[in-house]
Amino acid sequence: MSPLVSSALLAAAGAFVLFGIVVFYRIYRGPTVQDRVIGVNVVGSNTVVVIALLAAAFGQPGLLDVALVYALLNFLMSIALSKFTVERGEVF
């Protein structure tokens, strides 16, 4: 892979990391539980994207397996948190 493409992938990964840091504000200050759940889901999705971008930039296909497992765990976490908020009656 050319150095230009690798640098672009690393820059994109850095941008996603910065975006994830901004989303932490929503997790911390979210006025409702749903805002916090969505924030955690966005951070998890950003983590998957960053891992995939790093796998492409460094030519490490093994990291894609890590990204896939993390995506599945993120999905299960979203389901668990949704079930928890529904059971507590904090949906609306």
N, C-alpha and C positions, 0 to 999 in steps of 0.2 A: 504494500500500500504506500502511496506517495506521502511524503511528509506534510504536504498541504492538506490532504484529506484527513490525516491523523490529527493535525492541529485543529482542523474544523470540528472534528468529533470531540476532541477534548474541550474546546471552547463551548460547544453545545452542552456537554456534561456539566461544565462549570456554571452555565446559565441555569440549568435545571437545579443545581445545588442552591444557587442564590434564590431561585423561586421557592424552593422548599423551605429555606430559612424565613422567607417572607410569610409563608403559610403558617409557620409556627406562631405567629402573632394571632392568627385566627383561632388556633387551638387554645392559646392561652387566654385570649379575651373574648372568645365566642359567647354571644349573649345566650345561646341555647345549647342544649346537649347535641342537637342535630348539627349545628355549626362545627362543634368540636369533632364529631364523628366524620363529617365530610373533610375537615382539615387533616385528620389522621389518615383517611383514605387517600387524599391527594399526596401527602408526604410518602406514603407507601408506594403509590404509583410512580411518583418521581424517582424513588429509589430504584425501582425496576428499570426505568428508562436509563438512568445513569449507569447502572450495571451493564445494560445492553450496549450503551455507547462506549463504555470502557472496554468491553469485550471486542467490539469492532475496531477501536483505536489501537489496541495492543495486540490484536490478532490471537486472542485467547478464546476459542469457542467453548471451553469449559465454563466460562463465566455466564454463558447463556443458560446453562442448566441451573446455575444459582439464581439467575433472574427469574426463571420459570417457577422454581420452587418458592421464591419470595412472593411472586405474583399470586400463587395459589394460597399461600398463607395470608396475604393481604385480603384476598377475597373471603376466606373463612373468618378473618377478624371482622370484616364489614358485616357479615351475616350475624356473627355473635353479638356485636354491638347493637345492631338493629333489633335483634330479638330482646336484648336486655332493655333497651329503651321502650319497646312496646310493652313489655311485662311491667315496667315501672309506671306506665301511664304517662310518659313524658313526650308523647308523639306530637301533640298539638299545644 
